[in-house]
Structure formats: C-alpha cells, structure tokens
Amino acid sequence: MAIALRLSRGGAKKRPYYRIVAADSRYPRDGRYLEQIGTYNPLLAKDDEKRVQLNEDRAKYWLGVGAQPSDRVARFLDAAGIRERAARNNPNKAEPGEKAKERAEEKAAKEAEAAEALKAAQEAPAEEEKTEEAPAEEAAAEAPAEDAGEEKAEG
C-alpha cells in the first residue's frame, strides 16, 4: 500500500477548501483517507496563519512510515520546516515548443520576402518614372491636337 500525503478538495463551487490527508494512493482524490493532518484554505491571504494549518507530529509520522507528499503538500511541509524540498529549475520553461518555433521561422521568412518585394517595388518605380516621363509628355502634346481635329470633324 503506497501512502500519499495530498490535498482532498471540499467546499462549494468556486469556493475551494482542502484537507491535507494521508491516503492510499489508489483511493479517489476526494474519497476515503486514512487520516486528516491539516487544512488549506486558498481564499485566505498568503500571510494569514490560518491559510495552512498542519499537524506537524502526524505529518512527521506519515513521512517516517514512507508516505510520499504531492508537490503542493511538499511545499507546505517545506514552509513549515518539516521536510526540505529541493528547488526545481527548468531553464527551458519559457522557451516555445517545436511547432511554435517552426511557425515563427515561417513567419520570419514571409516577412523577409515581403520586405524584399517592397524594397524592389520602391526601387523599380523610381526607374520607371524616369523612363515614363518623356512618353507621357509626348502623349500630352499629341492629345490636344487630336481633340482639335475631332472638333473640326464634328462641326
């Protein structure tokens, strides 16, 4: 029988209240337990002494007979000075996953292509304007002559 020190939820909807219990690890979370060794009320302020109440003697007993605390209960035991909890360090915690990295690379590639296209588009019209100005002036000079000819034909 594997004994676990864990939280058993009680309280109403959106108003959680937990018992810190010693239970067989095969029992349901909120089901039968061997002994209640404390309470945890997450709705109270973090500096409130009634937020976590723990029977230290019983906690030491259960740890002595091989009970394994859950992560949250291990934090409570560490805060109470009953059992030292090794600090965890996950340097890759904030790093995005593989698919997110692939999407970021694709997006960067598309942005680079768009920037190159925009740069090329800005350079090309400058050259086209120089070449188009002369024919545009010739067309403007020819247009009034054609209009005058049309008026004579109509009149």
Number of C-alpha atoms within 10 A of each C-alpha: 8 10 21 23 26 26 23 21 16 12 10 8 6 7 10 13 17 18 21 26 25 26 25 18 16 12 12 11 15 14 10 14 20 11 14 19 19 18 20 21 18 14 11 12 10 11 8 9 9 14 16 20 16 19 12 15 10 15 22 14 11 19 17 10 9 11 21 18 23 13 12 13 18 19 16 20 19 14 13 14 11 15 16 12 14 9 5 6 7 6 7 8 8 7 9 11 10 9 9 11 12 12 11 13 12 12 12 12 12 12 12 12 12 12 12 12 12 12 11 11 11 11 11 11 12 10 10 10 11 10 11 11 10 11 11 12 11 10 10 11 11 11 12 11 10 10 11 10 11 11 9 8 8 6 5
